[in-house]
Amino acid sequence: MPLGKNVRSSSASGRLETQPGTSILSELGSAGERARNPSEPSRRPEKVTDDFPAPARGMGVSEDTGEQPEWLIREQLKRNRRRHTITHGDKAEILRRQHNGVDSTRSLKECEMNGLRSIDARNFGRIVKKCLGSPKTSNAQIQGLFKKIDYSGQGRISWGEFCTHMLQEYKEKQETERRSKQVALTLPAVKTSCHAVPIVNIHSTHDGTVVTVREDGVVCCWSPELKALDTKDMFNEGPANRKSKWASDFTLMTEYNKLMIGTGDREIQLYELSTLEPYCQINALDTVPLTLDYGYTGPDKCCILYGDTEGCLSIILISSVRDTLRLWNKLPKLESIPNIAMDNAVLSPNVTFVRWKVHQDWVTQAKYFHSFQAVVSSSNEESSSLVIGCVLPLTDAEQQLSDITEACYEGKTKKVHLSWTPQPRASCDQRVFTIHKGVKAFDLCQKHSLLVTGGMDRLIRTWNPYSCQKPTGILRGHSAPIVYLCICSEDSQIFSVSVDSTVKIWDIHDQCCLFTADHKSSGIHGDISACSYSPAMKSLYVAADCMAVLSLKIRPKLHRRLTVSHNEPVACCGYSEEFRQVVSCTEGSVVKVWDFDTGRQMFEFGGTCEQSAITCMTFDPKGRRLITGGRDGCLKLWNFNNGQCLKTLKKDGECREVCDCIFLKVHRNCYVMSVGRDQKIDIYPDRPEDFHRVQRPQPSWQDDLKHGHKEDILCVAHSPPSLLATSSYDGEIIVWNVVSGRIQCQFVSPHQNVQGQDTSVPSLIFLKCPNLQQFSSAAALLSAGAMGCINLWSVHHGGEFLGGFRASRFEQKITKLAKTDKDTLLYAADQFGYIYVYNMEKFSPEQKWPRADHCWRAHTGRITGLQIVDNDQVVLTSSTDCTVRLWSARGEFIGTFGQSEGWSTHVPSSWEHPAVPYDILTDPLSMPSHKIFNSKSSLFDAIDPDKTDAHRGEQKALS
């Protein structure tokens, strides 16, 4: 691609060039810079990274002159947040680095133009160092990047692969950020019984009580879960000849414990909030208060505002509120409520009244925002759809006194009759937003300096409240007019509701939809008359044909001493020696990549709704590709360093859950093998050069079709060069010859005929031990048996059961088996999270109760992953308790992946030892005084003494 040419950002290279984020190369450059200047004072990471731009930064440079445009130099200055001036030397440095970026990008692309479709690691390192202008950049880091791109181990990469890797990594990081913000509402909504009269509004008190008022004046108080607490008819109580009223809107004066209702008789009525008894009212308003709001403006001061059908906004400012309301409460009653006419109310020295002409149509909503010292109102008329204005005039005092003679009266200075003639604000006192089809709902937030509007055009617009020229963003997704908007500043979210009962939650920063609930999923039906979101209760209340509440699903807050690696149970984990990384997978299909040496998270991908739960994983022999099996019956090959799915392995027809998978090499050929609930062994040749996205398995072995497993296959193990073992749910174990595809021997669990016994075999391992060679010239096979036992089998000459021993002290199923490279130590993990270490050099098959060299509790849940890293003499574990942990070979706690403080595997002082994980320390099964440690008590008695005899069948059978 010629330099200086504009490129579409949708193309791969175009996206790379226009990407503003930090690149992989710039990260390498920053590390190299730190390596060259170890004594330099620490800098902010942003500065160090920004000093080394990505190759794409040089795309706007002139090929003829090599000089940088002024805009590029200014952009560099903007990116350096700590300095605001530039010296001649700085400019020269910027030009040098930008020129290097252009040269390196040209070098990488010229390789393809010159017929070299790819480059090797050496040339790649040279180009990267030239790109960064840093010859001393760490070769290890560059080689690590090369290996991540060269996932197939070909030894060469192309420009396209380089671009794909960077874009894919950035895409997955964006997806991870989005996933971290995921929210959900509890569906369906909790609803009350239907009501015939519409609710005009909903408000919440400080204690979470929800207050609603119907059009007929019925006030209802609800608990946060919508259980009725109190109900009272405000308009129909009192004299029998009292004329009927209707409520237009209401609000709460929580600071003064008052409830305020606007009526169709041009009144504002106040009631005691605690007793719902009448307190006072202001009548004889000029218009009906269609929308009513209250604001606390200061100590013993408040603001009452209402909008009407004439597009006017009336504001009542009251000082010494308690004294003023107390005075009004002692006035003569009108229809059983103390009454004062508006003409008389403004004569009070504590009352100021203003009436502004703001809109040309009905006011749809009006609010006072104390943080902005402004009132905001909206209407369906486009030319003045939304107006942010001051409460009182802010221009020259003398000019205002003459301009608002009829608009503002203070009783202490003017003893004239009130004039209701509205006055327009001066242009400097307001900001007018013109929006297509007007505004039906809005909200304003000072924390984010954000205004959101919605209306008949079904669009949510975000604005800078100080600029009315054009919106900063448009959120699309609703298919009906929007009737409610609320900004939750604490969570940086926007809640929106449309007339078709669709509820959406949006992220403010990313301006994307996080959650959607339509009327079918929420169960909300009918015309929506009112909505209210309570930040304290994390609940959205909706009034339609009945009251309904949609509560946010809140993740329970962990104890400050608890650390989890994932937000859901971990299904498996593994260690890649090539990159010294740990990979863990969850039931929610989230894959995380961790730095083995520090425990820090390096990358994350997956977790989308299209992906199935992950059940197992393995690496290719080079440790550069990840293979995962899922509940959908498919295997997937990943470049786990950028989240790219390289290939999907699946068979034709119905696919059932994959329970285990391995990567094995037979002669010079490599294969991926999987077993699962389809009761067959699926074999897929590994062909990195095959670019088909979907690959089918080889034909099944004939012995597998005719004499294979009759139940779900749970586990598979390989013993080079040619032995393969599989185990199933019914306890059957079959040993295969992978070269011929024939069954070599077949075993049945020794406890298969015991009623109620769990004979499944979830784990297998081949072990070559000198003490076992007297029985077999080949490797012995160890399998997980019933009641926490480990069974030993000979696989030579038809096979033979050698014996077994009880490994779990709690007689729990052994879920994982692992061994050291020299087969000297055997590690066994059970369902309670305990790990047992046995020295197989001292082991004899005659021993029924061999003593474990080491035993410790690693997790509070079932252990799902167990791997020994021999070079570092550590043990890697994962569990359904959502954690992935690292231990020394003797059980010393190194740390939990994801904890705030990192560790060094070779520096014991950085380990958590002698501390133990907090959840293990506080778990009842870890306590020595627990009943389960009493040998006379059975396991089921200790867990649940009320279990019936039928539930204890397994224990009785073995007693």
Secondary structure by P-SEA (a helix, b strand, c coil): cccccccccccaaaaaaacccccaaaaaaaaaaaaaccccccccaaaaaaaccccccccccccccccccaaaaaaaaaaccccccccaaaaaaaaaaaaaaaaaaaaaaaaaaaccccccaaaaaaaaaaaaccccccaaaaaaaaaaaaccccccccaaaaaaaaaaaaaaaaaaaaaaaccccccccccccccccccccccccccbbbbbbcccbbbbbbcccccccccccccccccccbbbbbbccccccccccbbbbbcccbbbbbcccccccccccccccccccccccccccccccbbbbbbccccbbbbbbbcaaaaaaaaaaaccccccbbbbcaaaaaacccbbbbbbbcccccccbbbbbccccbbbbbcccccccbbbbbccccccaaaaaaaccccccccccccccccccccccccccbbbbbbccccccccccccccbbbbbccccbbbbcccccccccccccccccccccbbbbcccccbbbbbccccbbbbbbccccccccccccccccccccccbbbbbccccbbbbbccbbbbbbcccccccccccccccccccccccccccccbbbbbccccbbbbbccccccccccccccccccccccccccccccbbbbbccccbbbbcccccccccbbbbbccccccccbbbbbbcccbbbbbbbccccbbbbbcccccccccbbbbccccccccccccccccccccccccbbbbbbcccbbbbbbccccccccccccccccccccccccccbbbbbbccccccccccbbbbbbbccbbbbbbbccccbbbccccccccccccccbbbbcccccbbbbbcccbbbbbbccccccccccbbbbcbbbbcccccccbbbbbccccbbbbcccccccccccccccccccccccbbbbcccccccccccccccccccccccccccccccccccccccccccccccaaaaaaac
